[in-house]
Amino acid sequence: MDHAIALDHVTLRRLLELRLGDLRADLQRASPPAEDHDASEVSDQKDSATQAQFAAVRNAEERRDIDEIVSVEAALHRLESGTYGICMQCGEPIAAQRLLAQPAALRCAACQSEIERQRAARR
């Protein structure tokens, strides 16, 4: 592995580790606060609907963060195993610019575009 590639891997590892830390911190902060309302408080349907909507958004954000944690951890594993930066679709190297923008990328830009085009066509 030449020096430039090793340096990129060091940079990419740092990016992945920083993102992993951010995601874990977000999950810690997103823990739902304890309900501290008085049993004598009056709650109407609007309040209940608003609380349900906030809970749904919080759950969706948590699911997104968990999914991204899994992706980042998988990218770190690929980095350790020597398969990082190789497109899982075509087997070609993923461009450094793509990895810097999306460090957990599984596919090169061309293969990812094709996957997205196929998904859009199925809708």
N, C-alpha and C positions, 0 to 999 in steps of 0.2 A: 504494500500500500504506500503510495507516494505521500510526501509531506502535505500537499494541498488537500488530498482526500482525507488524511488523518485529521487535519485541522478542521475541515468541514464536519467530520464526525464528532469532534470535540464540541464544536459550536452547536451542532444539531442535538447532541446529547444534553447539553445545557438547556437548550430551548425546550426539549421534551421534559426534562426534570423540573424546570420552572413552571411549565404548563401543568404538570402533574401536581405540583405544590399548590398552584392557584386553584385548580379544580377541587382538591381536597379541602382547602380553606373555604371555598364557596359552599361546599356541602356542609361543613361545620356551621357556617353562618346561617345556612338555610334551614337548620333544624327548627321545626315549628315552635313558636313560643308557647309557654304554658297558658292555658286559658285562665284569665284572671277576672272574669266578670262575675258579678254578684248574682245569685240565684233569683233575687228579686227584680233584676233588670228586665225590662220589657224588650223583647226582640221581635221584629216583624219579618215578614217574608222577604222584604228587600234586603234586610241585614243578613238573613240566612243565605240568600242568593249571592250576595257580595262575598260572604265568607267562603261559600262553596267555590265561587269563581277564583278567588285568591288561592285556595287550596289546590285547585286543578292546575293553575299556572305554576304554583310552587312544585307540584308533583312532576309536571312536564319538564321544568327546568332541572329538577333533580335527576330525572331519567336521562336527560340530555348529557348532564355532567357525568353521570355514571358510565354512559356509553362512551363518552370521550376518554374517561379514565382508562377504560378497557383498551381503547385504540392506542392511547399513549403508552400504556404498559406493554402492549404487543409490539409497538415500534421499538421500545427499549430492548425487548427480548430479541427482535430481529437484528438490532445493532450488535448485541452480544454474540449472536450466532453467526454473524457475517452475511446475513441475507438482507440487511437494511438497504433501502435505496434501489431495489430491484423490483420492477413491475411484476405483480403477481399474475397479470394477464398475459403479457407478451414476453416477459423475461428480460426486457431491455432495462438499462439504467434509467432511473427517474432523474430528471434534470435537477440540478442543485437549487435553482431558483424556486422550483416547485416545492422541494423539501424545506427550504427556508421559509416559504409561505405557509406550507402545510406539512409540518414535520412528521406527522403520523400517516402520511399518504401511502396507500397500498398500490396505487397504479400511476403510470405516467399520465400526462395530461391528455394525450390522444385516446388512450384506453378508457380513462375516466369519462371523457366527453362522449364516447360511444355508449358506455353504460347508461349515462344520463339521457342520451338521445333515445335509447331503447325503452327506458322507463317512461319517458314522456310519451312515446308512441303507444304504449300499452294503456295509457289513461284515456 
